[in-house]
Amino acid sequence: MINNMYYNFNFKNEKEIYSTIGKNIRYYRKLYSLNNKELTQESLAEIANVSTSLIGNLESKKTYQGISIYNLYKISCILEVPIEKFFIDRH
């Protein structure tokens, strides 16, 4: 069954998608830290079994970094956020 919630995914290019994903990783990591114990980039990377530079580059506004669906899925599970929420542009 498909959720009735409507999502607007109007991305201009690949860079914009990865930028939105990175902003949301940072947002949900910080939110997780408010509600649970602090989750740094380093600790998120360690739990997800990815490099700290991957998390840092994704969250950076200056760096263009791609991510595999599998790694994004692992991050979404750790942060307890449905994977589709990482694609929502919050401006």
N, C-alpha and C positions, 0 to 999 in steps of 0.2 A: 504494500500500500504506500503510495506517495504522499508525503506530508503536504498539506494544503498551503503551507507558508510559501509565499512568493519571494524569490531571491532575484535581484537584478545584477547580473554579471556582465557589465558593459566594459570590458577591458579593451584598451587600444592595441596593446602588444604584449609580448611575453615578459618584457621587463616590468611592466605595470602589474602583471599577475604576481611575479615574485616579490615585488615591492609590497604589495598588499598582504601577501602571505607573511612576509617578514615583520611587518607592522603588527599583524595579529598575533604572531608568535610572541613578540615582546609584550603586547597588551595582555594576553592570557597568562603569560609567565608571571608578570607583575601581579595580576589579579589572583593567581594561584598563591603567590607569596603573601598576599594580604589575608587570605582565608586559611592558609595552612602554614607550614614552615617556609622560610625563605628558599627560593629556588633560583640560584644564580645561573648564568649562561653555562658555566663550567659544570655545575651539578646536573642541569638538564642534559647537556651533551653526554656526560658520563652515564646517566640512566638510559638515555636513548641509544647509547653506543655509537655516537657520531663524534666528529671533532668539535672542539670548542670553537675553532675558527668558522665552522659551518654555521653554528648558531650566531656567532658574532657578526658574520657577514650578512646573514639573513636579516638580522635586526638593524643593521646599519643602513642609514639613508644614503650613504655614499657608494656602496658596493652593490653590484648586481650579482646575485648568487642564486643558482637553481637548486632544487631539492627534489629527490625522488618521492613518488607517492608513498612508498614503503616507509621512508624516514618521516614524512609528514604524518603518516598514520601513527607511528610510534609516539611522536610528539603529542598528537591529539589525545592519545590514550593516557599519557603521563599527565597532561594538563587537564584531563577529564572534560574535553571540549569536542563536540562533533566536528569531524574533519571539514565539513562544508562551511563552517563558520570562519575558517581561515581565508576564504575567498571573498568575504564581504568587505567592501571598501567603507571604512568608517570616517574618512576625511579627518 
